[in-house]
Amino acid sequence: MNNKTPHITKLILTCIISFACGFAAHAQQDFTYSQYMNNQTPLNPAYSLLDKNGSLNALLRKQWVGVSGAPSAFIFNANFPLEAMNGAAGVVIKSDQLAIEHLTEINAFFAKSIQLSENAFLGVSLNAGFRNYVANYSSLDSNDPAFRDDVRQNKPNLGFGVMFYTDKFFVGVAVPELTFTSLGSASIQDNNYFRNHYNFSGAVLLDGGKDIKIKPAFLATYTKGIPFIANFSTTLYLKQVVGIGADYRTNNEMAGILSFMMSNFRLGYSYQFGTASNNIGRFNNSTHEVTLTYRFGQHLEDINLL
């Protein structure tokens, strides 16, 4: 009886996590993160065209801190300008963990800019790569036939993005992961990872006076079978050194965001929490997110706040 206790505990815990994700599935859009306004390349690779210097970006997100098996994500992207062809190229690596499920995705992308007028451009991007999905059901109870077989699959991936931009604003739409067949049919999340995700985004950079810039931004994600989610944020930049912002998500979540720009580096932190009684974020330590960016180039004024 005592030997079965750890397995039963794992099973109960996994069911609780799965129920929470189903109960708030809208909070589990594919690789969602709060600091989207500072780096949108993982959401739409055409955004890399706005970065004239090239950069390395890393993000670590720990959701529902204090709950064992709660979601965590790591995203890394590198993009480099191709000035001779008005383009950019790079790679995006994503890793998402939820209880016994683990998804890893690697995509290379190419983006091309088309000049429409003196200050207006249309950017298009194409990305390709693969996804590796693992669900270790045997870790729950290898003696139970229902949890005996693990799921391990690899699938190719293809995506595209479009973005219209100037030096003051951008709007874009992207489908970074096109899915034509199911992956991980036994998935706890009922294949939410492997449905097409449509990302709509935009931002505008406003002059707030001497040494002050204001950037309102939005991100909306649509996925079939998951409630539509929209994010609205505003960031205040002081002397291009400190950024203070807040983000509101229509699933009753908010985030406070703080960033520091030091020469070629940007360090960002966000704290996300629930605002409704039925939001799981009200009952634990919520979500922490840290970002670190290294931008190639030598001058602070070259930093593009968009």
Secondary structure, 3 states (H helix, E strand, C coil): CCCCHHHHHHHHHHHHHHHHHHHCHHHCCCCCCCCHHHCCCCCCHHHHHHCCCCEEEEEEEECCCCCCCCCEEEEEEEEEEEHHHCEEEEEEEEEEEECCEEEEEEEEEEEEEEECCCCCEEEEEEEEEEEEEEECHHHCCCCCHHHCCCEEEEEEEEEEEEEEECCCEEEEEEEEEECCCCCCCCCCCCCHHHCCEEEEEEEECEECCCCEEEEEEEEEEEECCEEEEEEEEEEEEECCCEEEEEEEECCCEEEEEEEEEECCEEEEEEEEEECCCCCHHHHCCCEEEEEEEEECCCCHHHCCCC
